[in-house]
């Protein structure tokens, strides 16, 4: 008897479920289109009174290389000389090089999301290309550049400022040198 009640209850549920309206399967979702990122365009610095964090990034990208046994990150456009290069010269010594030439040691300013760092370039070497600053690998400016909120700016007197993204290539050179 108990089996008949159980069987009739199961049969009743099966009949009722057959009467329920069928829900159509969800419509297929179109695959997401890849996001295309354009290279930033080289633009002049923002007008006075504008926050540097709102300026467009300088055109280019960071590339890391381990050539000649040295860890190096360079920023610029592909096929052109880099605007900025950061190289581990020896364990504990990093050289920051900015494109351009100067006739004497020149002040540089590195502005990050947390601090402003005034620096002085090394005296120029005859025939050398670029304005260099030699720093200890544990210099606070390097950590500030690596951990800046997305960007930092390097300004050299009489040169166009570089609004650079804080990408991992920079951090790699710093860590390789420590």
C-alpha positions, 0 to 999 in steps of 0.5 A: 500500500505504501508503495502505491501511494509513493508511486502515485505521488511520483506519477502525479509530480511527473504529470504536473512537471510535464504541464509546466511551461518550458523556459527557453535556454539563455541566448548565446552571449557574443564573445568579448571583443579584444580591447585595442589600446592605442599607443599614446601620442607625443604631446606638449606638456599640460598648460600651467596649473594643470595636474601632471597626472592628467597629462597624456602619457609620452608615446612609447612602451617599456622593454626589458633586456638582459643584454651584456649581462646587464638588466636594462629597461628602456622606454621609447618608440620601437625602432627609435632610440629610447627616451629613458633607459634604466640599467643595472651597471653593477650590483647595487648601482643603477644608471638612469639615462634620459635622451638629450645632451648637456654641456654640464651637470644638469638638474633633473626632477622625478615626480611620482605619485608620492614625492618629488625627487630633485636629482643632479645629472652626472657630468657629461662624458665627451661623445656620450649620448644621453643625460645620466644619473648614477644612483644606488639601487636602494635609492628611494626615487627608484621605489617611488617610480616603480610604485607610482600610481600608474605614472611618473614624470621626468623633467630635464631643463630645456627638454620635453618632460617624459610622462612615463607609465610605471610598468613592471620592466622598471621594477625588474631592473631595480630588483635585479640590481639589489 
